[in-house]
Amino acid sequence: MKSQPTIHSFFKGKVASSSSQSKEPEETTNVDNIAASSVPATDNPCKKARIESNDIDLSTLERDPGLRSQIYDYPINQQDTVRRAYMNLGPLQPTLSMFPKSGPETHKRSFQASWFKLYPWIEYSKTLDAAFCFPCFLFNKPSGPGYYGQKAFTIDGFRNWKKVGGKKCVLLTHMGTECTSFHNVAQKGWDDLVNEAQDIRNIYEKFTTEEREKNRLRLRASIYAVRWCAFQAVGFRGRNEKPDSINRGNFLEMLEALGEFSTELKELFCRAPKYASYTSPVIQKEILNLISNRVRRMISEEIGGRKFCLLVDEARDESHKEQMSSIRGQGYDGASNMRGQFKGLQALILEDCKYAYYVHCLAHRLQLALMAACQGVAALRKFFSQLTFVVNVVSASSKRTDQLRDAQVDQIAYLISIDELETGRGLNQIGTLQRAGDTRWSSHLRSVSSLIKMFSPTCEVLLKIADEGTGPLKVDADSAYEAMTTFEFIFVLHFEKEIMEITDLLCQALQRQNQDIFNALRLVASTKKLLQKMKDEKWDDLLCLVKSFCQVRNIDIPDMSSSYFSRGARSRNKHSDHTLEHHYRVDIFYEAINCQLMELDHRFSDSTMEMFRLASTLDPKNAHETFRSLDVCQLVEKFYPGDFSDQERTILKMQLQHYVLDVVQHADFKQLTFSTATTERSFSAMNIVKTRIRNKMEDEFLNDSLLLFIEREVAEKISLDEIVDDFKAAKDRRVPL
């Protein structure tokens, strides 16, 4: 069975292979070809392409023993750094529920997880299904005594499982009985590097425990300052970082603030050696990179070998082609460069992964549906234009905001005096008018609700501006007041509040990260039912509510039985057969709801929704009620035929019968992601971190900063001492830690 990619494969090292100068190029082993074909190298490693120094990225070293390059392939001045990086990661010992079996059909054998405890140095490669020796890999050489004897445990991999165990156990033979064996010498070298106390420099200089603790305390303070800057998405450096500068930048100012509360820490930074103050820009970036690498490892370990979904939003991401072989879905908003049928991103991915079906983000679909419904009705389009105008006039300056606040205070005091309002903790809060956003439909509901709540104070402020203002201010305030005190404006105001309260629950639900398909489909259906119910039953209630609102505020209520004249008809003295009630009920109320229903049907009725409907049968909640074997078969036949062989499709029906009996006992099923709202939030984080002032950030620095800002909940779990240990293990330091 072909090995499936795991989350670890997305953190592979970037290895560039140079062309060979040999006359026989077929003998040159290319590192990328090894990873792609999953075949162990058998050629002389001396002929292997060297790794260029500028291509080394320690944060993305290949972990799989069967795919990684040997340490002697790296530039000689980088080998110790790479060796320490691998030591910090430790041997790769994945715990699988079942290891692949190999050997004769009558007696197949496999690798055993218990060997990890018996032989802590052993590693396992899922790609090659082979065992490797970690210390021998650390100190392996391209030639010399013992090279060919250790090749099976460093390059080719050992997979003859029947020779493990017994008196002639090949693993014991590999270790050897003599202390001078290649393995034991490598093991001793590994232990010595891990135990820094054995370093001759430490023994010679006789550093005390107190001095080490002081060095660690100084480093912990720098780590805290780096983490704080990353969490707050602020710049690290200042324009002038000299000691006499008023503002030395956020990082140094944070260290100075910490020193104000700790005399010991302040003295440590004042007396720190120039080569170990841990405040330079290079150290800041290194610390940030160490924290982000640990966050990546924590996320990688949490996911492990399980299936995962990758959400990408307009950010370049390096990924090898074979890592995309298991993609089963891709989701974007409705931009043409993303969803284009021929040259869009979804079309390009479909060329390589034909079952990576494009899913138009459902939250974005709903946004488009609601906007289209409002744009399709003239009265609604006019209302939102007037609403924006009113909010802009009242909120144009801090003086008008203060006037609105004072008007609210007077109104609340009056209503309390006549027992119209209850008093209590958290009640009768002072608010402001909310401005509707173009890309967030929920903001329209907040804008409408705030105006209804502050209608009278808003009118009072507009009248005051019209009386006291001059020039354009006076005209704008008078126009805004005239617009919002018409019966049609108030009718649409309450109508939109009612209709948006129905759709807001669906809008919020589709943006949740943990929303499942089945619940989303039910919310779409229930939203359409509520809209239809409102159309059939809520007209009289809405009209009574609007009339009551107008009566309290002395706004003229027209005779609903009188004839309705549009602006053009009135100017031409044309007689109208429609009454005002027909205009408000049919031309606005019915038409708006019909447009809403039509847009929802249009936006949520394509083949993707059919795939969601079929996939919803696999929802573990109430599986005994919702599971339908026919839907699963149809899902396989119509959407994923390539994932099943003819024989597997034939026996699928019988397997599903067993599944019906077993599904209720397994609640840990994966959910198919269908909303990219979470990715939109990550994209918003990029705008927060990379501001105009910080637009020259390096890619690695930007990636590390974004990771800590977005995954701060994970980063907060990392202790400062853990980062100190990582900093210590990264390379040789000039002071003991």
N, C-alpha and C positions, 0 to 999 in steps of 0.2 A: 504494500500500500504506500502511496506517495506521502511523504511527510508533509504535514500542513505547517505553514508559517505561524510562528507565535509572536507575541509582543516583543520578545528579545531580538527578533530579526530586524526590528525597526531601529535598533541602536547599533547597527553594524558599523565597523570602521570604514573610513573612506580610503581605499587602497588603489593606487594608480600603478599600472604595470607599464613599464617602458618597453619599447621594441628591442628585440635582441639583435646584437651585432654579429651573431654566429652565422656561419654559412648554412647551418641546418636548423632553421627556425622551428621545425616540428618538435625539436627536443626541448624547447624553452617552455616552461610551465607558466601559464598565466594565472594569477591569483583569482581574478574574477571568474575564469573558466572553472576553477575548482569549486567555487561557491555555487555556480549555476548548475553544474553537472552532478554535484555531490559525489564525486569519484575521488578517492585518495590519490595523492601525488605519488608517483613511482619513479620519477626522474631524479637525477642527482640534484639535490637542493642547491648545490653551488651554482647551477645554471638558472636558478630562479631569479626573476626580476627583482631588483632592489627597490625598496620603498623610498620615495623622495621625502626629504625632511619636511618640506612645506605641506605635505599631504597628511601628516600625522595629526589625528584628533583623538586625544586620550579619552574624551568623554564618550566616544563611539567605538571603542575597541570591540572587535569580534569576540564573543564569548564562547561560541561553539568550538570545541577542540578540533573538530574535523574540518573547519573552515578557516580558522585563524592562521595568520602568517607566523613563522618562527621568529623568535626575538633576534636571531642573528641576521635576519633579512632587513632589519631597520638600520639606519645610519648608526655608526658606532657611538657617536656622541649622544644618541637618543636611547640606546639600549637599556641603560640603567633606569631611565625614567619610565620606559614601557614595562620593564620588569617589575618595578615598584607598583605601577598601576595595576598589573595583573595580580600581584600579591595582595593588594588592597581589596580586589574583587574576590579573591579566593577561588578554589576549584569549583567548576560547574558540576553540580550534583542534583539534577532535576528529579523530582519525585513524581513518577507517572503511575497511573492506576494499573497499567499493564505495559510491560516492555515488549517490543517485537520479538517473535520467536524465529529461530533459524536452525538449519541443520537437517538431518534426514527426516523424512515424513513420519517415520515410526517413532522417533524420539527427538522431538524438537526441544531446544533449550533457549533461554533468554537471559539477559542481564538481570541481576537481583539487586533491589534497593538496599538490602541488608549489607551488601559489600561496602557501602559508604561508611558504615560504622566500623567494620573490621579493618578497612584500609582507607583512612581519612585522606590519603593523597590521591585517590583514584578519581577520575572524571569520566563523564559519559556524554557522548555525542549522539543526539537524536537524529542528526542528518545522516551519519554513517552507521548508526547502531554499533558503536565501537567504544572501547574503554581506552583511556589515556592516563599518563602519569603527569601530575601537575608539577612537582619539583623538577623532574627531568626536563620538562618543557621550559622551565624557567632558566635552566643552566645548560641547555642543549647547545652543541656546537656543530658546525657544518662538516667537520671531519675530526679525526683523532681517535684515540683508543676508546672502545666501547660504543662508537657511533652506530654501527650497523646492528649491534645487539640491542640498542635502545630504540631503534627506529620504529618498531611496532608500537611502542607506547608514546611516541612523540609526533610521528608524521602519519604513518599508515593507519594506526589504530588496531587494537586487539579485539577480536570477536569470536574466538574459538572457545565458547563457554564450557565445553565439556572438560577442558583442561584446568578449570578452576575448582579447587578443593582437593582433598586427599594429600598424601605425602609429597607428590610431585606437582603441587599447585604452582601454576605458572606465575601467579602473582607473588608468591613467596620467592620463587626463583628469580624473578625480576628484582626484588629487593636485595637479595644476596645475604650471605651470612657474614661476610667480611665488612668491616667498617670502611674499607677503601673502595667498595663497589660504587659504580657510577651513581646508582640511586641513592645510596646512603650519603655519599658526598654531597649530592644535590639537596637532599633532605636537610643535612647539616647547614648548608649555605642558606636555605630558606629560613630555618630556625634562627640563624644568627642575624639575618636581616630584619626579621620580625622583632627580635629582642635587641633593641637599640642600646640597651645597657652594656652589651658586649663590645660596642664600638670602642676601639683603642683611644679615640679622642676623648670619649667620656671618661674612661678610666684615668687617662693622663691628667685631665683638667679637674677631675674630682668635683663635679658639680653636685651641690647639695639638693635635697628635696625641696627646700625652701626656694631656691633659685629657679627650679623647674616650675614650681607653682606660680611664681611671679611672672615668668614668661607666658604660662598658659593664661593667667588672668589678663595680661595685656592683650593677648590674642583674642580671648573671649570678648573683650570690650570692642575690638575692631569687628568681630563677627556680628555682634549685636547691632552695631551701627550700620553695617552693610545690610543686614536683614531688615532693619527699620526703614532704611531708604528704599529698599525694594518693595516692601509692603505698602509704603505710602506713595510709591510711583513718583518720587522726586529725584532731582539730579544729585549726583554724588559730589562733584567737584565745584569749586567756586572760581570766580574770575581771578581773584588774588588770594593765594593760600599762604602768604607769608605770615609769620607770627604776629606782626603788628597790624594785620588787616582787620577791618571791622567785621567783615563777613568772609570767612574762609571756606564756605561751602557746607552743605548739610552734613556730610560725613564727619569732617573735623569739628564742626560745631557740636554735633551730637557727642563726640568723645569728650569735648571740653565740658559739656553739660553733665556727663557722667562723672567727670572728675570733680565737679563742684560738690557732689554728694559722697565722694569717697576720697579721702586724703591719700590713702595708699595708692589708688589707681592714678591719681594726679601725679604723684611722685614717680610712679613707674614710667609714665610717658615722658616726664621731664628728664629722667635719667636713662632712658632707653638708648641702647647703642644705635648708631645710624643705620647699621645693616640689619637691625631687628626691631624696628619701631612698629612695623606692620601697619603703616598708614599710607604707603605710597599708592598711586593709582594702579600699578601693576598688581599689588597685593589685594587691593579692593576687588579687581576683576577676578583674580584667582579664587578668593573666598566666595564670591558670588557664583562662580562656576562650580565650586565644590558643593555648595548648598543645592544648586539646581540639579547636579548629577545625582545627589542622594535622593532628591525628590523623584527624579526619573526612575531610579532603581526601586523606590518604594511603590510607584505606580506599576512598574513592570512586574514586580513580585506579587502585587495584589492581583493582577490579571493572570500572570503565569501562562499556562498553556491553553487557557480557555479562549473561546471565540470573542472577538472584540469588534467594535464599530469605530471607524475613523471618520471624524468630522473635520473637513477642511474648508476654510473660508478665505479665499483670495490671498493666501500667504504661500510663498514658495516652500515646498517641502521636498526633500530628496528621498526618493524611494525607488528601489530596484524593481525591475519589471516583474520578476518572479514573485515578489511580495504582494502583487495585486491579483494573483491568480484566484483568490477566494472571495473577491468582492461580490456582494449580492445586492447592493443598493448604493445609490448616490443621490444626495439631496442638495438643492440650491434654491435661491429665490428665483424670481421670474425674469432676471436680466437675460437679454438675448445672447450675450457672449457666454452664458453659462448653460442655458437650456436649448441653444440653437440645434436644429435637427441635423445639420450637415457639418458645421464648423464649430459648434459650441463645445464646451468642455465635456458635457455628458456624452456627446457623440464620439469624441476622441477616446474616452474611456471605454465606451461600448465596443470600439474596434478591437480592443485587447480582451475585454471581459464582457462577453455578449449577454451575460445574465446580471450585470450590474445595472438594474433597472433605475431609470431616472425618476426621482420623487420630488415633485415641486413642493417645497415646504408648505405644510398645511396652514401654519400660522400666517404665512405670506399670502396663501390663497384666500383665506378669510379676509385679510386686509384689503385685497384687491376686490373681493366681492362686495364688501361694505362700501368701499369708496365708489365703485361703479354704480351701486344702487342709488347713492346720494347724487352722483353726477347726472343720473338719468332722469331725475325729477327736478323741474325748474324751480319749484318753490323751495325745495331742500337746498339746492345749490345756492339760491339767493340767501337763504337763512344763514348758512355757514359763512358766507361772505360778510353778512352784517354782523354776525357773532364775533368774527375776528376783528372787525372794525371797532366794535364796542369795547372789546378787551384792550385793544391797542390804545384807544383814547384814554380809558380810565387808568391804565397801568403804564402810561408813557413816562411818568416821572415819580420820584419818591414823594413829592408833595401831594400828588393825587392819590398815591397809595395811603398816605397818612389821612387824607380826607375820607377815603373809603373806610378806613379802620375806625375813625371817629364816628362816622355815620352808623356803622354797625354797633358800636358801643351804645349810642343813643337809642337805636332800635331795640336792642336786647333789654336795655333798662326799662323802656316803655312797655314792652311785652310782658316783662316780669311784674311790673306794677299793676297790670290789669289781669294777672294770673293766666296769661296765654302761654307762658313758658315755665318749665320746671327748673329748679336750681339744684345743683349737685356737683360732685367732683367730676371733671371731664366734660361737663355739659356747656353748651353755648360758647363754643370756641370762636375766636376771631379768625377769619380766613381772608384769602385773596382770590381774585379771579384767575382761573387757570386758562392758560393758552393752549389751544389744540395743536398737536404735532401732526405733521404730514405722514410720518411713518409709524405712528403708534395710535391705533384706533381707540384704545382705552382712554387716551388723553381727551378725546372728544366727549366721552361720557363725563369725565371730571370737569371739563369746561362748561358743559350744559348744566350739570348739577350745581356747580358753584354760582352760576348766574341766577338760577332759580332761588337758591338760598339767599343771595345778596341782591335780589332784584330791586327792592326799594332803596337800599343804600346806594346802589349804582345809579339809579335815576336821580337821587339827591345830588350826587357828585357831578353828574352831567349837567344838571340845571345850574349848579354853582359855577361850573366852568363856563357855561353859556352866558351867565350874567356878568361874571367878572373878567372873562377872557377877552382877548382882542384878536382881530384878524382871523387867520386860519383856525386857531384854537376854538374860537367862538362858533365858527361854522361847523367844524367837526363835531363838537359836543352837541350842538343843536340837531345835526343830522342823525347822530347816534341815538339821541333821545327820541326823536320822531320815529326812527326805525323800530326800536325795541318796545315802544308803547302801542304798537298796532296789534289788532286781534290776531292777524295771521302770524306774526312773529311769535306771539305767546303760544298760539296753537301748535306751531311746529316745534317750539322749544319743549313743551311737555310731551309732544308726540315722539320726538327724537329721544328724550330721556326714557320713555317707556320701551321703545324698540331697541335702544342700545343696552338697556339693562338685561334684555333677553340674550343678546349676542355677546355681551361682555364675559359671561361665564365660559362660553366656548372659546373666546379669544384668549382668556387667561389660561385655560386648560391646555390649549395647543402649544403654549410656550413652556410648559413644564418639562423638565428634563426627564422625569420618570413617568411620563404619560404613556399608557399602553394603547395599542391600536383599537382594541375592542371598545374601550371606554370612549375614545375619540369618535369612533363611528356612531356610537349611541348618542353622544352629545350633538353631533351634526343633525341626526334624525330628530332628537328632541327639540332642538332649536327651531327646525322647520315646523314642527308641530305646534310649538308655542306661538310662532308668528302667524300660522294659519288660524289658531284659536283667537289670537288678538284681532285678526281681521274679521272673524265671524261674530265675536261676542263683546269686544271692548270699545266699540265706537261710542255708545251712549255714556259709558263711564268716563271716557276721555273728554267728551264734550262738556259734561258736568264739571269736571275738574278745571277745565280751562275757564269756563264761565265764572266759577267761584273765585278763581285767582284774579280775574279781571274786576269783579265786583268789589273785592277787598281793596284794590288799588285804584278804584275809580277810573277804569279804562273802559271806553265805549265798547258795548257788545252789539254787533250788527244783527239785523233781523234775518234769520237764516232762511226765511221763505221768500225773501226779496230776490230779484234777478241779479245775476252776477255778470259784470262787464269786465272784460280784460282791458288792459290799457289801450290796446289798438282799437278794440271794438268801441270803447267809449269815445275815443277821439273821432270816430267816423259815425257816431250815433247809431250803431247797429244794435238791433234788438237781440237779446240772448234768451235762449230757451232753458238755460240752466239757472238754478237757484244757487244761493251762497252755500246752502247745505250740500248740494250736489258737488260744488267746487271743492269744499273741504273734505267731504267724505269720499268722493270718487277720484277727483283729480289729484288729491294729495294723500289721503289715508290709504285708500285701496291701491293706488298706483305705486306708492312707496313700498308697501308690503309685497306687492306682486314683483316688483323689481328685485327686492331682497331675496325672495324665494327663487326667482329665476336665476339670479347670480349664484346662489348657493348650489342649485341643481347643476349649473354649468361648470362651476369650479370643482365640484366634488362628485363627478360622475364619469371620469375617464377610466382607462384600463388599470391605472395605478390604484384607484379606489377598489376595483374588483380584486386586485391582488391583496389589498388590505382586508377585504371581506373574507377572502378565502383563508388568509393567514390568521385571521382572528379566531378560527376554530381551534388553533393550537394554544389559545390563552388558557393558562392553568386554573384561573378562577372559574369555579362552577363548571369544571371540565366535563362532568357527567351529563350536564345539560346542554352545553354549547358545542361539544365535539361532534363533528360530522365527517365520517370516513370519506364520503363522496367529495367533499370540498378538498380534502388532502390529496386525493387522487387527481382531481382537476387542477390543483395547484402544481403538482408534479408534471402533468402532461402539458399544460399550457405555458408555464413560466420557467420551470427548471428541468426540462427533459434531459439536458446534458449531465446532470448530477446523478442520474440513475441509469443503470444498464437495462437492457431489455428484460433480462431475467429478474432484476430487482423490481422493475415495475410490475412484472407478472405476479410476484409473490407479495406485493405491497398490501393488497387487500387483507391477506391473512395476517400479516404483521400488524395491521391497524386494529384487528380484532383483539390481539394481545395488548396493544397500546391502550385500548379503551379500558381494559381491566387494570392497567398499571399506571395510567397518567395521573390519577388523583393522588397517588402516593408520592409524586415527584413535583414539588412546587417550584423548584429552582430552574425555571425555563427562561431562555433568553427572550428579550423584547426587541422587536424590529423598530429601529429608530425612524421616525417620520417627520420630525421637526428639527429645523436648524436654528431655532431661536437661541439655544445655548451657544452655538458657534458665533452668532451675531454678538452675544455679550463678550466673547473673547476678542472679537474684532474691535469692539468698543474699547476694550482694555488697551489695545494697541494705540488707539488715539489718545488715551490718557497717559501712557508711558512715553511714547515717542511724540513729544510735542514739537512745536516749531523751534523752540530753543535747543532741543536735544535731537535735531533731525540728522546729525552726523554720527549717530551711534553705530558702532560696528555690529555686524549681524550676530555674532556670538554673544556679545554683551546685551543686545536687544532680546535675543531668545531667552537668555538666562533671566533677565529682568521681567519679561512677560510671564515666564513660567512661575516665578515666585509670586508675582502679583495675582495671577489667576488661581494658582494652587496654594494659596496661603494657608488653608486649613491643613494641608499635608505638611507644608514647610514648618508650621508651628509645632508639630510633633517632634521635630528633630532637635535634640539638645545641643547646646553650644559645645559641650565636650566631644560629641561625636564629630563635629566639624573640625575641632582642634586635632583629633586623631587622624582625620582624613588629610588635613593640612600637613601633619607630621609625616604621614606615609607617602605623600605625593612625590617628595624628593628629599634629598639631604638638606637639613636646615643648619644654619650657622650657630644656633643656640639650642640647647636641649629642651624638648617639649614632653 
